[in-house]
Amino acid sequence: MEATAENLAHLWSFNWGAMEVLIGGKSSIDLTELEIRDRTDATEFLRYYGYDPENPVDAKKMHSVICESWNFIEKYLMPAEWSAGRRPPDDLLMADDARDILLAASDRRAEGALRQAWACAVLRVMHTLAHIDGVAKFADVEAARTQIMNRFLKYIFRNTDGQLCFGSREISVQLDRIEWKLRKSRESILLKLLHKKANVAETIYDLLGMRIITKNLSDVMVVVKFLREFHMVSFPNCNPSRARNSLIDVEGFKHNVDMLREMLEEGRIQPHEFTNILLGLTKPISLGNHANPHSAKDYRAVQLTCRQLIRYPNPNLQWQEKMSRYVGDARGTELMQKVCQEILLLSNTDEKMIEGFFPFELQVMDEESAASNAIGDASHDRYKQSQVKAARRRVLHRVLTLNDPAPRTM
């Protein structure tokens, strides 16, 4: 079915601020406004961020974060001004629902500019606090894999022609394939930790991940847009320092797609002309310096590192319940009973669910780039070899630079 001008214009309409966070390396706390349309959209935004405002427990947590954020701003960032009466509007200061603050941060009316600025200010602190609270050593990789994959699987399907598609049944782009990284091996984790310059405890961000490969280069940008639009990723939960784009000239693309959309909406070109012209105008980026010294200079992809709040049943409760039954049945010696009772007192918890943020990596590229990445200097084997060399130098540098005065023979 041929796309209408209205559908095509909507498909190629971008929130450039969010796109910069997703693939441009910009931090979400540097955004000057949000684009939350209404209360329903605010509810969905928070749910996919990791907290359900309709859930009393989550709502209480968010209210606590709001209060702490305002307190931090007052106490540490502007105590003199606050004492002098320079404070946020009362409705924001007394807000007990994060959705009200999100909507205020999305208000573009000139008369609401100061209120919007206050809303954005407190959201920045709130996001940082949520990140601090959510950072946890995470044990249940299986739960993380299932919950992360399920977000994406809802938007991957085959159309009536059997083509693999990404998006919704109403609006989607065709894919060549999707590759899943369901778990990094123990050896890969060890190697990655050893070659990292910062410290050996650095987070491994790509324990889980996926590679989305489109048919056309221009469709890469639509895939990135869909990641946000369908809430597969929450852009404030993307790591801006790990955003990479070695694939597409975003500035050139932005200029071309905005120009073509204007021509389409004015009726100067037809939908099929729009698509064909965009295919011809979309160009790869000129590759320069690489942030990762182990990645080949020829490797082309848009890469995002995201995180998702994962919840899973507390395994300690099962153990606690078993021990409680053991004590209740009066099994074992009197001494053993006392020991078990003491252990239960020390370990007692009513926390039914454990939660924490789990990172995952996304790569998006077109079919031609994927083929190039698989051969030559850009191949995964070369990447691994470079990691091995770096780890070798780090671990064995002293051994390798010293001469053995008396080599042993077998």
SVG drawing of the C-alpha trace seen along z (x, -y; Angstrom):
<svg xmlns="http://www.w3.org/2000/svg" viewBox="-4 -38 75 71">
<polyline fill="none" stroke="black" stroke-width="0.4" points="0.0,0.0 1.4,-3.4 2.0,-5.8 0.0,-9.0 1.7,-12.4 0.3,-12.8 1.7,-9.4 5.0,-10.0 5.3,-13.4 4.6,-12.0 7.1,-9.1 9.9,-11.5 9.1,-14.0 11.9,-14.0 12.3,-15.3 15.9,-16.4 16.6,-17.0 15.8,-13.4 17.7,-12.2 20.8,-14.0 20.5,-12.2 20.1,-8.9 22.9,-9.0 24.6,-12.4 26.3,-12.0 24.2,-14.7 23.1,-14.1 19.4,-14.1 19.9,-16.5 21.2,-19.1 17.8,-19.2 16.1,-22.6 12.6,-21.1 10.6,-17.9 7.9,-16.9 5.3,-15.3 2.0,-15.7 -0.5,-15.1 -1.0,-13.2 -1.4,-9.9 1.9,-10.4 3.5,-11.4 2.3,-8.2 3.7,-6.1 7.0,-8.0 7.4,-7.3 6.3,-3.6 9.0,-3.0 11.5,-4.9 10.9,-2.4 8.3,-3.8 4.5,-3.5 2.8,-6.6 -0.5,-4.6 1.3,-2.2 1.2,-3.5 4.7,-2.2 6.3,-3.8 4.3,-7.0 5.6,-7.3 9.2,-6.7 8.8,-9.4 7.4,-11.9 10.3,-11.2 12.7,-12.0 10.8,-15.2 11.2,-16.4 14.8,-15.5 15.6,-17.2 14.0,-20.5 15.8,-20.2 19.1,-19.7 18.5,-22.8 17.6,-24.9 20.4,-23.8 23.3,-23.3 22.7,-25.1 21.1,-28.4 20.7,-28.9 21.0,-32.7 18.6,-33.2 16.1,-30.8 16.3,-32.6 15.7,-35.9 12.5,-34.5 13.7,-33.3 11.8,-30.0 9.8,-27.9 6.1,-28.3 4.1,-26.8 2.4,-24.2 5.8,-22.8 7.3,-23.1 4.3,-21.2 3.9,-18.8 3.5,-15.2 3.1,-13.7 6.1,-13.6 3.7,-13.9 2.8,-17.5 6.5,-18.3 7.0,-16.5 4.1,-18.5 5.4,-21.8 8.8,-21.0 7.0,-20.5 5.1,-23.8 6.5,-26.0 4.3,-29.0 6.2,-32.2 4.4,-33.1 5.4,-29.8 9.1,-30.0 10.3,-30.5 8.0,-27.7 9.3,-25.4 12.9,-26.2 12.2,-25.3 10.6,-22.1 13.6,-21.1 15.9,-22.0 14.3,-19.7 13.9,-16.9 17.7,-17.0 18.3,-16.4 15.5,-13.8 17.0,-11.9 20.4,-11.9 19.0,-10.7 17.0,-8.0 20.2,-6.9 22.2,-6.8 19.4,-4.8 19.1,-2.4 22.7,-1.5 23.1,2.0 25.1,5.1 22.7,7.3 22.6,11.0 19.6,12.2 20.8,11.9 18.0,14.2 15.4,11.8 17.1,8.9 17.4,10.6 13.7,11.6 12.4,8.1 14.7,6.2 14.0,8.5 10.2,8.4 10.2,4.6 11.7,5.1 9.8,8.3 6.5,6.4 7.7,4.3 9.4,6.9 7.1,8.7 6.7,10.0 4.3,8.3 1.9,10.0 4.7,10.3 6.9,12.1 9.3,9.1 10.9,8.5 9.7,5.2 10.4,2.9 7.7,0.6 4.0,1.0 1.5,2.6 0.5,-0.9 4.0,-2.4 7.3,-0.5 10.5,-0.1 11.9,3.1 14.9,4.8 17.4,7.1 17.9,9.0 18.3,8.6 21.2,10.2 20.8,10.8 23.6,10.9 22.0,12.8 25.0,13.0 28.6,12.1 30.9,15.1 32.9,15.2 36.1,15.0 34.9,11.9 34.0,10.2 37.4,11.0 39.2,9.7 37.2,6.5 37.9,5.8 41.6,6.4 42.0,4.0 40.0,1.1 42.2,-1.9 40.1,-3.4 39.9,-0.5 39.2,3.2 35.9,2.7 34.4,0.7 30.9,1.7 30.4,4.1 27.7,2.4 27.2,5.0 26.4,8.1 23.2,8.0 22.6,6.3 21.2,6.4 22.2,5.4 19.4,4.0 20.2,4.1 18.1,2.1 17.8,2.4 18.6,-1.3 20.9,-3.8 18.2,-6.4 16.0,-3.9 18.6,-3.8 17.3,-7.1 13.7,-5.9 14.8,-2.9 16.5,-5.2 13.3,-7.3 11.1,-4.2 13.3,-3.2 12.2,-6.3 8.7,-6.6 7.6,-3.1 9.4,-3.3 11.8,-0.5 14.4,-2.7 13.9,-5.6 16.2,-8.3 17.1,-9.7 18.3,-6.1 20.8,-6.2 24.5,-6.8 25.6,-9.9 29.3,-9.2 28.9,-5.9 26.8,-7.1 28.6,-6.6 27.7,-7.5 30.2,-6.3 27.5,-5.7 25.4,-8.6 25.9,-12.3 23.2,-13.5 23.5,-17.2 23.2,-16.6 20.4,-14.2 18.5,-16.6 18.8,-19.4 17.7,-17.1 14.7,-15.4 13.4,-18.7 13.6,-20.2 11.9,-17.2 9.2,-17.1 8.4,-20.7 8.3,-20.0 6.0,-17.0 3.6,-18.9 3.4,-21.7 2.6,-19.1 5.8,-19.9 6.8,-16.2 4.9,-12.9 5.5,-10.3 7.4,-8.0 9.6,-10.9 10.3,-11.8 11.5,-8.2 13.7,-8.0 15.3,-11.4 16.0,-10.8 17.7,-7.5 20.0,-9.3 20.8,-12.2 21.5,-10.2 25.3,-9.9 27.6,-8.2 29.6,-10.2 33.3,-11.0 35.1,-8.9 37.6,-10.6 39.0,-9.8 37.6,-6.8 36.8,-6.9 37.4,-3.1 41.0,-2.3 40.1,1.3 37.4,0.6 38.6,0.5 38.4,-2.9 36.2,-1.3 33.5,0.0 30.3,-1.8 27.3,-1.8 25.0,-3.9 25.6,-2.6 23.6,-3.3 24.2,-2.1 21.0,-2.1 19.7,-0.8 16.4,0.7 15.0,1.0 14.6,4.8 12.5,6.3 12.7,9.9 11.6,12.0 13.9,11.7 15.6,15.2 16.4,14.5 12.7,14.8 12.6,18.4 15.6,19.3 14.1,17.4 10.8,19.2 12.6,22.6 14.6,21.8 11.4,20.5 9.7,23.8 12.8,25.7 12.6,23.7 8.8,24.0 9.0,27.8 11.5,27.9 13.9,30.0 17.5,30.5 19.3,30.0 18.5,27.2 21.8,25.5 20.9,25.7 17.5,24.2 19.1,21.2 21.6,20.7 18.8,20.7 16.8,18.3 19.7,15.9 20.3,16.1 16.7,15.3 16.8,12.3 19.9,11.0 18.7,11.7 15.0,11.0 13.5,9.0 10.0,8.4 11.4,7.1 9.5,9.2 11.1,7.8 14.7,6.8 15.2,4.0 18.1,2.4 19.2,0.9 20.7,3.3 22.7,1.9 22.4,3.2 23.9,2.1 22.2,1.4 23.8,1.1 21.9,0.0 23.4,0.1 22.3,0.7 22.8,3.9 25.8,2.6 27.6,1.4 27.0,4.7 28.6,6.5 31.7,4.2 31.9,4.5 32.1,8.3 35.3,8.3 38.8,6.9 39.9,4.4 36.4,3.8 35.8,7.5 35.0,8.7 38.1,10.9 40.4,7.9 38.6,6.1 39.2,9.1 42.8,9.3 43.3,5.6 41.7,6.3 43.9,9.3 47.1,7.2 46.0,4.5 45.2,6.9 48.5,8.7 50.5,5.5 48.6,4.6 49.0,8.0 52.3,9.2 54.2,5.9 56.7,6.5 57.2,10.2 57.7,9.4 60.2,6.6 62.5,8.5 64.9,11.1 65.0,14.5 68.7,14.9 68.4,18.6 65.9,20.0 64.7,23.5 64.6,26.4 62.3,29.4"/>
</svg>
